[in-house]
Amino acid sequence: MRFKKFLFIFLGILLLLAGGIFVVGKYYNNEVKEFVFTRINERLTAPLKVDDMELTLFADFPQASLRFTNVTIADKFSRNQSDTLLYAEKLFLSFNFWDIWNKKYSITKVKVEGGMFHLAYDRKGNSNLEI
């Protein structure tokens, strides 16, 4: 009988935690996406293009992640920005879950899936990484 009671309480707490994480993710989703996307574009000289962004709290648990889909960064050496420096089917930026509450996002991990990267140098030895 005690085991059943313990199991019921444990599952109830686990369900409340999972529900709380889900609600936090939905509530802060747009705020986190807008903040991170704006900050990235402020620091790049070439525009970041993304088809979709989603805040996910379970993909890299216990870390929170911002998942970008179909990411493209143009090559700065390209005259019409038709060449690509970076393309990724999926790019994940992971940060501490509590950063959402504090609104201070420190990226702890970057993960790229299904991508390509084109490194180039000009005649003066400058790299296209300086974006």
C-alpha positions in Angstrom: 0.0 0.0 0.0 2.8 2.4 0.9 4.5 1.7 -2.4 1.4 2.5 -4.4 0.9 5.8 -2.5 4.6 6.7 -3.1 4.3 5.8 -6.8 1.1 7.9 -7.1 2.7 10.9 -5.5 5.9 10.6 -7.5 4.1 10.3 -10.8 1.9 13.3 -9.8 5.0 15.5 -9.1 6.6 14.3 -12.3 3.5 15.2 -14.3 3.3 18.6 -12.6 6.9 19.3 -13.5 6.5 18.3 -17.1 3.3 20.4 -17.4 5.1 23.3 -15.8 8.0 23.1 -18.2 5.6 22.8 -21.2 3.7 26.0 -20.0 6.9 27.9 -19.5 8.0 27.0 -23.0 4.8 28.1 -24.6 4.6 31.3 -22.5 8.2 32.4 -23.3 8.5 31.0 -26.8 8.1 34.2 -28.8 10.1 36.3 -26.3 13.1 34.0 -26.4 13.0 33.6 -30.2 12.8 37.3 -30.9 15.5 38.2 -28.4 18.0 35.6 -29.7 17.3 36.2 -33.4 17.7 40.0 -32.9 20.9 39.6 -31.0 22.4 37.3 -33.6 21.6 39.6 -36.4 23.0 42.6 -34.5 26.4 40.8 -34.5 26.5 39.5 -38.0 27.4 41.6 -41.1 25.7 39.0 -43.3 22.0 38.4 -42.7 20.8 35.2 -41.0 17.9 33.6 -42.8 15.8 31.0 -41.0 12.6 29.2 -42.1 11.4 28.4 -38.6 12.5 28.8 -35.0 11.1 26.9 -32.0 11.9 26.9 -28.3 12.2 23.3 -27.2 12.7 22.3 -23.6 12.8 18.5 -24.1 15.1 18.0 -27.1 18.3 18.6 -25.1 16.9 18.2 -21.5 17.8 19.5 -19.0 19.0 22.3 -21.3 16.6 24.5 -23.1 17.2 24.8 -26.9 16.3 27.1 -29.6 15.9 25.0 -32.8 16.4 26.8 -36.1 15.2 25.1 -39.3 16.9 25.7 -42.7 19.5 28.2 -41.6 21.4 30.2 -44.2 24.2 32.8 -43.8 25.4 34.4 -47.0 29.1 34.6 -47.8 30.4 38.1 -47.3 32.7 37.8 -50.3 29.8 37.2 -52.6 28.9 40.3 -54.5 25.2 39.6 -54.6 25.1 37.3 -51.5 24.1 34.4 -53.6 27.0 32.2 -52.2 26.5 30.5 -48.9 28.9 30.6 -45.9 26.7 28.3 -43.8 23.7 26.2 -44.5 22.1 23.9 -41.8 18.9 21.9 -42.0 18.7 22.2 -38.2 20.8 24.3 -35.8 20.3 24.1 -32.0 21.5 26.7 -29.5 21.3 25.3 -26.0 21.2 27.3 -22.8 20.3 26.7 -19.2 16.6 26.4 -18.5 16.8 29.0 -15.7 18.1 31.5 -18.2 14.5 31.9 -19.4 13.5 33.2 -16.0 16.5 35.4 -15.6 16.3 36.6 -19.2 20.1 36.3 -19.5 20.8 33.8 -22.3 24.3 32.2 -22.3 24.7 29.7 -25.0 26.3 26.5 -23.7 26.2 24.3 -26.8 25.8 24.7 -30.6 24.7 21.7 -32.6 24.3 21.5 -36.4 22.5 18.7 -38.2 22.6 18.2 -42.0 24.7 21.2 -43.0 27.5 22.5 -45.1 30.1 25.2 -44.4 32.1 27.0 -47.1 35.4 28.6 -45.9 37.2 31.0 -48.2 40.0 33.6 -48.1 40.5 36.6 -50.3 43.8 37.6 -51.9 44.7 39.7 -48.8 44.2 36.7 -46.5 40.9 37.8 -45.0 38.5 35.0 -44.2 34.8 35.0 -44.9 34.3 33.9 -41.2 34.5 37.6 -40.2 30.8 38.1 -40.5 
